[in-house]
Amino acid sequence: MSFPLPSTPQGDDRMQDRIKFSDADFKVIADLAMRDFGLNLTSAKRDLVYSRLLKRLRVLGLEDFREYCALISGPNGTDERNAMLSALTTNVTHFFREEHHFKLLREVALPGLIKTAKEGGRVRIWSAGCSAGPEPYSLAFTVLSMFPEAARSNFRILATDVDPEILKKAEAGIYPEDERKGIPEAFNRFTESAGPGKFTIGRAARELITFGRLNLIEDWPISGPFQVIFCRNVAIYFDKPTQSRLWARFGDLLSPGGHLCIGHSERVLGPAEQMFKAVGITAYQRHPGIGRGAPSFEEPKK
Ligand SMILES: C[S@@+](CC[C@H](N)C(=O)[O-])C[C@H]1O[C@@H](n2cnc3c(N)ncnc32)[C@H](O)[C@@H]1O
């Protein structure tokens, strides 16, 4: 069966009547996206899958979706499966997105954590699904504004994403000037100019962060505990059972009393609800005494 034409065929879409997209092709893509990334591609996403992956076909010089499916299913398909994920999800992010979570950090979580670090204790924050970096850098700026010596203590931020290309951007940490607008004026001191129209992240913030590739639906080479986990606007791509498992795994890795911040359209549901109490807009605190207290922390293998 061929793919139905959209009602407004224009630009890239003009090719649609020539490139077949069968039910079987869609199933191969949807099954792989679920197996490898937990991505929930329901039939309602079929148009989106077609138009986003049509661009990949062009880049790769492939004739049709059958060839594309053969590539992503084959032994040399790893890179293209990653590119497929990038094409099907969005990396949209910005500095101090959902500011209420940073307020919670400043006012509730960080005072105690900074005290712990100053007394020689270990503090770990995880930005899971960090995209191009504004989220972990915003976390670092917030920490540094309250604890300038953080890098000389055992206070660290782990920033992970499944997409190797977006991680390269995050590590480079170079942004167009107009992305600076989300950063409160007082925090501009943690940034530096990177030439005309660009800025970058200063050393103090970089020193706090370790970047690594990590697929949230696979095994995690980390053992925690974390005191804060930000996983925002990532689980939205997963189906409900995958989301439920994710919340429970975060609960297991969080210290008693630790905070979990999730995206504006996400909710902790399922068995993990018992591990958390809601403490703000899409913010949760792990109940003390429930879940596994993980004894050690290793950085993810790169
Ligand atoms: C919309 S961005 C969210 C960025 C940031 N957390 C924020 O809220 O601004 C979603 C990110 O989730 C990542 N992602 C999607 N599936 C993932 C998975 N299975 N494991 C880890 N990261 C994933 C994508 O690569 C993308 O960078």
The ligand as an SDF file (V2000), in Angstrom:
LIG
                    3D

 27 29  0  0  0  0  0  0  0  0999 V2000
   13.3510   17.8710   23.5460 C   0  0  0  0  0  0  0  0  0  0  0  0
   14.9840   17.4390   24.0320 S   0  0  0  0  0  0  0  0  0  0  0  0
   14.9320   17.8870   25.7640 C   0  0  0  0  0  0  0  0  0  0  0  0
   16.1880   18.5980   26.2210 C   0  0  0  0  0  0  0  0  0  0  0  0
   16.1660   19.1070   27.6540 C   0  0  0  0  0  0  0  0  0  0  0  0
   16.0050   18.0540   28.6020 N   0  0  0  0  0  0  0  0  0  0  0  0
   15.0990   20.1500   27.8160 C   0  0  0  0  0  0  0  0  0  0  0  0
   14.0440   19.8820   28.4070 O   0  0  0  0  0  0  0  0  0  0  0  0
   15.2860   21.2740   27.3400 O   0  0  0  0  0  0  0  0  0  0  0  0
   14.8630   15.6580   24.1040 C   0  0  0  0  0  0  0  0  0  0  0  0
   16.2050   14.9480   24.1480 C   0  0  0  0  0  0  0  0  0  0  0  0
   15.9780   13.5930   24.5290 O   0  0  0  0  0  0  0  0  0  0  0  0
   16.9150   12.7990   23.8490 C   0  0  0  0  0  0  0  0  0  0  0  0
   16.4390   11.4040   23.8430 N   0  0  0  0  0  0  0  0  0  0  0  0
   15.4380   10.8610   23.1030 C   0  0  0  0  0  0  0  0  0  0  0  0
   15.3460    9.5470   23.3310 N   0  0  0  0  0  0  0  0  0  0  0  0
   16.2920    9.2420   24.2510 C   0  0  0  0  0  0  0  0  0  0  0  0
   16.7170    8.0320   24.8830 C   0  0  0  0  0  0  0  0  0  0  0  0
   16.1380    6.8550   24.5970 N   0  0  0  0  0  0  0  0  0  0  0  0
   17.7290    8.0940   25.7780 N   0  0  0  0  0  0  0  0  0  0  0  0
   18.3310    9.2810   26.0560 C   0  0  0  0  0  0  0  0  0  0  0  0
   18.0000   10.4510   25.4820 N   0  0  0  0  0  0  0  0  0  0  0  0
   16.9870   10.4320   24.5910 C   0  0  0  0  0  0  0  0  0  0  0  0
   16.9920   13.4160   22.4640 C   0  0  0  0  0  0  0  0  0  0  0  0
   18.2000   13.0650   21.8080 O   0  0  0  0  0  0  0  0  0  0  0  0
   16.9100   14.9120   22.8010 C   0  0  0  0  0  0  0  0  0  0  0  0
   18.1830   15.5000   22.9060 O   0  0  0  0  0  0  0  0  0  0  0  0
  1  2  1  0
  2  3  1  0
  2 10  1  0
  3  4  1  0
  4  5  1  0
  5  6  1  0
  5  7  1  0
  7  8  2  0
  7  9  1  0
 10 11  1  0
 11 12  1  0
 11 26  1  0
 12 13  1  0
 13 14  1  0
 13 24  1  0
 14 15  1  0
 14 23  1  0
 15 16  2  0
 16 17  1  0
 17 18  1  0
 17 23  2  0
 18 19  1  0
 18 20  2  0
 20 21  1  0
 21 22  2  0
 22 23  1  0
 24 25  1  0
 24 26  1  0
 26 27  1  0
M  CHG  2   2   1   9  -1
M  END
$$$$
